[in-house]
Amino acid sequence: MGSEARRSQLYSVLGDLPGRHREISVRKVDEEEREHYVLEKLVLDLNGIESVPAYFTRPIASEGRFPTVLYNHAHGGDYVLGKDEMIEGRDALQQPPYAELLAREGYAALCIDTWAFGERRGRSEGTLFKSMLWRGQVMWGMMVYDSLRAIDYLGSRPDVDSGRIGTLGISMGSTMAWWVAALDTRIRVCIDICCLTDFDALMDTNDLDRHGFYYFVPGLLKHFTTSQINALIVPRPHLGLAGNYDKLTPIAGLDRIDAELTEAYASAGAPDAWKLLRYETGHFETADMRSQILTYLRKWL
C-alpha cells in the first residue's frame, strides 16, 4: 500500500469527521503590536460545530509572505492556558515564548485552542471524549481535524508562504505535530518535543495513564505503529527531541522508532532529514533543545 493510501487509512480511523472541503470563515477580534510581532486574535470556523479561537503572529519589522509555523499547544493538565502558551510560554518550555522567538527569526505562527482548552473549555476532557464516542467521533480525530483545517486556513492567507509551513509543539503539541505532518504533505518540516511515544512500549511499561483520554484512538494499533505513522513524513525533514527519563516516551520505544525511521529515511535517499536527539532529562525543553530547534528551522524552513 502506497503512502497516500496509508494516509487515507490513518485518517479513516479518526472517527466520523466533518467534511474536509467545507468553507472556512474567519473573524478578527483584535490586533495589537508587541515588541517583536503583530498579534491577531481570531475566531475561526473550521469544523461547523463550534468556533475555534486562534492567535496568528507575524514579524513586526517585515512584510511579505512569511514562512509559517503551525504551533501546537500542550496539555499538562492546564485547560486554561491553551493557545496562550505560544505567547506566554509554560514551565516546561524555555524562554522567550515561541511567538517572540519565531518572529525574531522571521517566521509567522498560528496556534488554535484545541477542544476543551483555552477559550473552548467548560466541558471536561472526559465528558467530551465520552459524548463524542457515543456519536461515532474520536476526540483525537476531532482535534487533528481542526489542525488540518488550520493548515487550510494558513494556505488562504496572502502573508503566508504556503510552500514553507512547518509544525512544532511539546507534549500533546508534539504528538499533534507528527500526526498532522504524517497526514498532510503541506507540512514541510516537523519538530516534536518530548512526546514521540511508541504505543507498544507505553503498554509494556504500564504507563497508559500518563496520557489523557484524548490520546486514544479505537482500533489504531490494528493498522499502525508509531513508527509507521511517522514514516508517512518521510522524506520531509523531521526533528525529534526526547528525555531519557521521560515516562511518557519509554526508552525502548525511542530506540525502536529511531532505528525504524533511520532506515526509512536512508531508503528514501534522505538520511540527513531525520534526527532524534536524546537528553538525560525528563519531560521538558532544555536550552540545548531550543538551540537545536532554531538551527533546524534555519536549515530546513
HELIX and SHEET records of a PDB file:
HELIX    1   1 SER A    3  SER A   12  1                                  10    
HELIX    2   2 ASP A   84  GLU A   88  1                                   5    
HELIX    3   3 TYR A   98  ARG A  104  1                                   7    
HELIX    4   4 GLY A  118  ARG A  120  5                                   3    
HELIX    5   5 GLU A  125  TRP A  134  1                                  10    
HELIX    6   6 MET A  139  SER A  156  1                                  18    
HELIX    7   7 MET A  172  LEU A  183  1                                  12    
HELIX    8   8 PHE A  199  ASP A  204  1                                   6    
HELIX    9   9 LEU A  208  ARG A  210  5                                   3    
HELIX   10  10 PHE A  213  TYR A  215  5                                   3    
HELIX   11  11 LEU A  220  LYS A  222  5                                   3    
HELIX   12  12 THR A  226  ASN A  230  1                                   5    
HELIX   13  13 ALA A  231  ILE A  233  5                                   3    
HELIX   14  14 ILE A  251  SER A  267  1                                  17    
HELIX   15  15 PRO A  271  ALA A  273  5                                   3    
HELIX   16  16 ALA A  287  TRP A  300  1                                  14    
SHEET    1   A 9 SER A  25  GLU A  33  0                                        
SHEET    2   A 9 TYR A  37  ASP A  45 -1                                        
SHEET    3   A 9 VAL A  52  PRO A  59 -1                                        
SHEET    4   A 9 ALA A 108  ILE A 112 -1                                        
SHEET    5   A 9 PHE A  66  ASN A  72  1                                        
SHEET    6   A 9 VAL A 160  ILE A 170  1                                        
SHEET    7   A 9 ILE A 187  ILE A 193  1                                        
SHEET    8   A 9 HIS A 238  GLY A 243  1                                        
SHEET    9   A 9 TRP A 274  TYR A 279  1                                        
END                                                                             
